[in-house]
Amino acid sequence: MNNPQDTQQVWFGNRLVDKDSKTTMVKDVFNRVAIKYDLMNDLMSLGIHRLWKNMMVSVANPQPYQQILDVAGGTGDIALRLVKACGGIPMMQAKGGQVIVADLTPAMLEMGQKKALDQGITTGISWVNANAENMPIASQTIDLYTVAFGLRNMGNIPAVLKEAHRVLKPGSQFCCLEFSPSALPFLQRLYDLYSFHLLPKLGHLVAKDQDSYLYLVESIRKFSSPEHLVDLLSDAGFKHVRYHSLTGGIVAIHTAWRV
């Protein structure tokens, strides 16, 4: 089921809430799960999320001279992959590029900064606490906009996509990795059993937070279909919008261009 973005209410899991309320509620969820977020990603996806993220970065094809904005990227999983794909921080600094990580949740950003520091990265990545609906970034200054597993948690997705279009330079790319609300028919029953019964219990055992992980599962079911997201990107002004599905339709990578 698609988010009713033309109204003042949106889905927060299986509940309809005001758009502003969703932003506050999502921030609270991710503040609670931040410490165990990366571990839970590995456990929930059996490590496959790493392959999905690698493929997304490969599709995005970042370059060391680019100004790259990674939105909802708090724990740095995508940002660190982007840096590696660009040849490392020294290469980016020599070419004038950088990665900006923007996230709504301070606790997630703190985890990302710690992860970068553990890898010896102290420069070249900026960490910004910001709402994707209103980015503190000048218009037409970004060469590549990435968002992985974050779009479905945002309160006003059309506003987020218009803001992405605003900050991107003409000729620059938007790249999104996100879960799809449905998988191929032969996978759907198994996927539902795993998602709605096992994952919340895993969240309770590992992160001591069953409700947050139930929300995350429910949010997948309420998110736009890949085809509807193509329409939303087109409505925001993007051109050459494409997507391709991975792992039997469980996730999809969308690309679009600001022309």
C-alpha positions in Angstrom: 0.0 0.0 0.0 1.4 3.4 -0.9 1.8 6.3 1.5 -1.1 8.8 1.2 1.3 11.6 0.4 -1.4 13.9 -0.9 -2.9 14.2 2.6 -1.6 15.4 5.9 -1.3 11.9 7.2 1.2 9.2 6.4 1.9 5.7 7.5 4.0 5.0 10.6 4.1 1.3 10.5 0.5 0.3 10.4 -0.8 3.6 11.9 -1.7 6.8 10.1 -0.1 9.8 11.8 0.5 13.5 10.9 3.6 14.0 8.8 5.4 16.1 11.5 4.5 13.4 14.1 6.1 10.7 12.0 9.4 12.6 11.8 9.5 12.8 15.6 8.5 9.2 16.0 11.1 8.0 13.5 13.8 10.0 15.2 12.9 8.3 18.5 13.0 4.8 16.9 16.5 5.4 15.5 17.8 7.0 18.7 16.8 3.7 20.4 18.2 1.3 17.9 21.4 3.2 16.9 23.8 1.2 19.1 22.7 -2.2 17.7 21.7 -1.0 14.2 24.6 -2.4 12.2 24.6 -5.7 14.1 20.9 -6.1 13.6 21.3 -5.3 9.8 23.7 -8.2 9.6 21.4 -10.5 11.5 18.2 -9.5 9.8 19.5 -9.9 6.3 22.0 -12.7 7.0 24.6 -10.2 5.7 23.0 -9.7 2.3 22.5 -6.0 3.0 26.3 -5.7 2.4 25.9 -7.0 -1.1 22.9 -4.7 -1.8 24.9 -1.7 -0.6 27.9 -2.6 -2.6 25.8 -2.9 -5.7 24.2 0.5 -5.0 27.5 2.2 -4.8 28.6 0.4 -8.0 25.5 1.7 -9.8 26.1 5.2 -8.4 29.7 5.1 -9.7 31.1 7.9 -7.4 34.1 9.9 -8.5 36.8 11.4 -6.3 36.1 15.0 -7.5 32.4 14.9 -6.7 30.5 16.5 -3.9 28.4 13.6 -2.6 25.5 13.8 -0.3 24.4 10.6 1.5 21.1 11.1 3.2 19.8 9.0 6.2 23.3 7.6 6.2 24.0 8.0 9.9 26.1 4.9 10.7 28.3 5.6 7.7 27.8 2.3 5.8 27.2 3.9 2.5 29.6 6.9 3.1 32.6 4.6 3.8 31.8 2.5 0.7 31.6 5.7 -1.4 35.0 6.9 -0.1 36.5 3.5 -0.9 35.1 3.5 -4.4 36.6 7.0 -4.9 40.1 5.7 -4.1 40.2 6.8 -0.4 40.2 10.1 1.4 43.7 11.3 0.1 42.5 10.8 -3.5 39.2 12.7 -2.8 41.1 15.6 -1.1 43.5 15.8 -4.0 40.6 16.0 -6.5 38.5 18.3 -4.4 35.7 15.8 -3.5 34.0 15.1 -0.2 31.1 13.1 1.3 28.5 14.8 3.4 26.4 12.4 5.6 23.1 13.9 6.6 20.8 12.2 9.2 17.9 13.1 11.3 19.1 11.2 14.3 22.2 12.4 16.4 22.7 8.9 17.8 23.1 7.4 14.3 25.6 10.1 13.3 27.6 9.4 16.4 27.8 5.7 15.5 29.0 6.7 12.0 31.6 9.0 13.3 32.9 6.3 15.6 33.0 3.8 12.7 35.0 6.2 10.5 37.4 7.0 13.3 38.0 3.2 13.8 39.1 3.1 10.1 41.4 6.1 10.7 39.2 8.6 8.8 39.1 11.9 10.5 38.7 14.2 7.5 36.9 14.1 4.1 33.5 13.2 5.6 31.2 15.8 7.0 28.4 14.7 9.5 25.3 16.9 9.4 22.2 16.6 11.6 19.4 17.5 9.2 15.9 16.7 8.0 15.9 15.6 4.4 12.9 17.8 3.7 15.0 20.9 4.4 18.7 20.4 3.8 21.2 23.1 4.9 22.9 22.9 1.5 22.9 25.4 -1.3 21.0 24.7 -4.5 22.8 22.9 -7.4 26.0 22.1 -5.4 25.8 18.3 -5.2 27.1 15.9 -7.8 25.6 12.7 -6.4 22.7 12.1 -3.9 22.4 8.7 -2.3 19.9 7.3 0.2 19.8 3.7 1.4 17.0 2.2 3.4 15.9 5.7 4.6 13.4 7.0 2.2 10.5 5.0 3.5 11.0 6.4 7.0 10.6 10.1 5.9 7.4 11.9 6.6 6.9 13.8 3.3 8.6 11.8 0.5 7.5 14.2 -2.3 9.1 17.1 -0.4 12.3 15.0 0.2 12.6 14.3 -3.5 12.0 17.9 -4.5 14.7 18.9 -2.1 17.0 16.3 -3.6 16.3 17.8 -7.0 17.1 21.3 -5.7 20.5 20.5 -4.3 21.7 18.4 -7.2 23.6 20.1 -10.1 22.2 19.7 -13.6 23.5 16.4 -15.0 23.8 14.8 -11.6 22.4 11.6 -10.3 20.0 10.5 -7.6 20.5 6.9 -6.4 18.2 5.1 -3.9 18.3 1.7 -2.3 15.1 0.7 -0.6 13.0 -2.3 0.3 10.0 -3.1 -1.8 6.6 -3.9 -0.3 6.3 -7.2 -2.2 8.6 -9.9 -3.3 8.1 -12.5 -6.1 5.1 -14.7 -5.3 7.1 -17.8 -4.5 9.1 -15.8 -1.9 6.3 -13.7 -0.4 4.9 -16.2 2.2 8.4 -17.1 3.5 9.4 -13.4 3.5 6.3 -12.5 5.5 6.8 -15.3 8.0 10.4 -14.2 8.5 9.6 -10.5 8.6 6.6 -10.4 10.9 7.4 -13.3 13.3 11.1 -13.7 13.5 12.6 -10.2 13.0 10.7 -8.6 15.9 11.7 -11.4 18.2 15.3 -11.0 17.0 15.0 -7.3 17.8 13.8 -8.2 21.3 16.6 -10.6 22.0 19.5 -8.6 20.5 18.4 -4.9 20.8 15.9 -5.3 23.6 13.4 -3.4 21.4 10.8 -5.5 19.7 8.5 -2.6 18.9 11.0 -0.6 16.9 11.8 -3.6 14.7 8.1 -4.4 14.2 7.8 -0.8 13.0 10.6 -1.2 10.6 9.0 -4.4 9.1 5.6 -2.7 8.9 7.2 0.3 7.2 8.3 -1.9 4.3 4.8 -3.0 3.7 3.4 0.5 3.7 6.1 1.9 1.4 5.5 2.8 -2.2 5.9 0.2 -4.9 8.9 0.7 -7.2 6.6 1.8 -10.0 5.0 4.4 -7.7 8.4 5.7 -6.6 9.3 6.1 -10.3 6.2 8.4 -10.6 7.2 10.3 -7.5 10.7 10.9 -8.8 9.3 12.1 -12.1 6.8 14.4 -10.3 9.8 15.9 -8.5 11.4 16.9 -11.8 13.8 14.0 -12.3 14.4 12.5 -15.7 15.5 9.1 -17.0 14.1 7.4 -13.9 14.9 3.7 -13.8 14.9 0.9 -11.2 15.9 -2.7 -11.0 15.0 -5.2 -8.4 17.3 -7.4 -6.4 16.9 -10.7 -4.5 13.5 -11.6 -5.9 12.1 -8.2 -5.6 12.9 -7.7 -1.9 14.8 -4.5 -2.6 15.2 -2.1 -5.5 17.8 0.4 -6.7 16.3 3.5 -8.3 18.3 5.9 -10.3 17.3 9.3 -11.7 18.9 12.4 -13.2 18.6 16.1 -12.6 18.8 17.6 -16.1 
